[in-house]
Amino acid sequence: MLALAPTCSNASSSCVDLPSTQRVAAETAKNYIFRTYPDFKADGLCLQVTDSQEKWEVTYRLPADRIGGAPVVLIDKQAGKVLRSYRTQ
């Protein structure tokens, strides 16, 4: 599993620092999170994209004073579609 560098500071910023396939995964995940978890506030949080074989795992890196609550979105690399999502606790 290869963890990639954090990319975005908040849900509205673009992911221009990512390679194109990871950028698509990050944007897909951000849009999905916006619709599915409307109470989640990404302000000041850093988006993280992890390569997990056949899928991308996209989440937000939480500060040390938070134990959970970030959505995690798994995206199929081939189809670019959300496979599933969950929220940490």
Order of alpha helices (4+ residues) and beta strands (2+ residues): beta-alpha-beta-beta-beta-beta
